[in-house]
Amino acid sequence: MLAGSEFTQQVGRENILPNVEAALKRAREITAAFSGIGPEVAAVQERMSL
């Protein structure tokens, strides 16, 4: 049902998992790899700050 949906395209097939345990494991992987906002976003925020 989700295979061809826009939701799948937005979230990414690798982030749709069969159960909560697998989803929590994936969340830990994403969190461990996250080092903050990207440099592009930081630059935009810096230009927009008052």
C-alpha positions in Angstrom: 0.0 0.0 0.0 2.8 2.4 0.8 5.2 1.2 -1.9 4.3 3.8 -4.5 3.0 6.5 -2.3 4.2 10.1 -2.0 4.8 9.3 1.7 7.3 6.7 0.8 9.1 9.1 -1.5 9.2 11.8 1.1 10.3 9.6 4.0 12.5 7.2 2.0 12.1 3.5 1.7 15.0 2.9 4.1 13.0 4.6 6.9 9.9 2.5 6.6 10.4 -0.4 8.9 8.4 -3.5 9.8 8.2 -2.9 13.6 9.0 -0.5 16.4 12.2 -2.2 17.4 13.6 -1.8 13.9 12.4 1.8 13.8 14.1 2.6 17.1 17.3 1.1 15.8 17.1 3.2 12.6 16.4 6.3 14.8 19.6 5.6 16.8 21.6 5.3 13.6 20.3 8.6 12.3 20.8 10.3 15.6 24.4 9.0 15.9 25.2 10.3 12.4 23.6 13.7 13.0 26.1 16.5 13.8 23.7 19.4 13.8 22.2 21.5 11.1 24.0 21.4 7.8 26.3 24.3 6.7 23.8 25.5 4.1 21.0 25.8 6.6 23.4 27.5 9.1 24.4 30.1 6.4 20.7 30.8 5.6 19.9 31.2 9.2 22.8 33.5 9.8 21.8 35.8 6.9 18.2 35.9 8.2 18.9 36.6 11.8 18.1 40.0 13.2 
